[in-house]
Amino acid sequence: MATTNPVQFIQQVRAEVSKVVWPTRREVLLTTVMVFVMAALTAVFFAIVDILIRFGLEGILGMFG
């Protein structure tokens, strides 16, 4: 493996960083909002599933107890 000196390394890093396409402020805002929306929908889904499972278990255990 070829070694590079620190100056070459810094130049290569700068060249690679300049190729990065950074997201716009609007894209960051939209993806952040989508993450919060999906997290809220997931929380509601699991809350409903939890309520249904609890209701079902209480019904089954109520028949035997």
C-alpha positions as CSV (number, residue, x, y, z in Angstrom):
1,M,0.0,0.0,0.0
2,A,1.4,3.4,-1.0
3,T,1.8,6.0,1.7
4,T,1.0,9.6,1.2
5,N,2.4,12.5,3.1
6,P,0.0,14.7,5.2
7,V,-0.1,17.5,2.6
8,Q,-1.3,15.1,-0.1
9,F,-3.8,13.6,2.3
10,I,-5.3,17.0,3.1
11,Q,-5.5,17.8,-0.6
12,Q,-7.3,14.5,-1.3
13,V,-9.7,15.0,1.5
14,R,-10.5,18.5,0.3
15,A,-11.1,17.2,-3.2
16,E,-13.4,14.5,-2.0
17,V,-15.4,16.9,0.3
18,S,-15.9,19.2,-2.7
19,K,-17.7,16.4,-4.5
20,V,-20.3,16.0,-1.8
21,V,-23.7,17.3,-2.7
22,W,-25.1,18.8,0.5
23,P,-28.8,18.9,1.0
24,T,-30.7,22.2,0.8
25,R,-32.3,23.7,3.9
26,R,-35.7,22.8,2.4
27,E,-34.7,19.1,1.9
28,V,-33.5,18.9,5.5
29,L,-36.7,20.4,6.8
30,L,-38.9,18.1,4.8
31,T,-37.0,15.0,5.8
32,T,-37.0,16.0,9.4
33,V,-40.8,16.6,9.3
34,M,-41.3,13.2,7.6
35,V,-39.3,11.5,10.4
36,F,-41.5,13.1,13.1
37,V,-44.6,12.2,11.2
38,M,-43.6,8.6,10.7
39,A,-42.5,8.3,14.4
40,A,-45.9,9.6,15.5
41,L,-47.7,7.2,13.2
42,T,-45.7,4.3,14.5
43,A,-46.4,5.4,18.1
44,V,-50.1,5.5,17.4
45,F,-50.0,2.1,15.6
46,F,-48.2,0.4,18.5
47,A,-50.5,2.1,21.1
48,I,-53.6,0.7,19.3
49,V,-52.0,-2.8,19.0
50,D,-51.1,-2.6,22.7
51,I,-54.7,-1.7,23.6
52,L,-56.1,-4.5,21.5
53,I,-53.8,-7.1,23.0
54,R,-54.6,-5.9,26.5
55,F,-58.3,-6.0,25.8
56,G,-58.0,-9.5,24.3
57,L,-56.0,-10.8,27.2
58,E,-58.3,-9.3,29.8
59,G,-61.2,-11.0,28.0
60,I,-59.5,-14.4,27.9
61,L,-58.3,-14.2,31.5
62,G,-61.7,-12.9,32.6
63,M,-63.3,-16.1,31.3
64,F,-61.0,-18.3,33.5
65,G,-60.8,-16.1,36.6
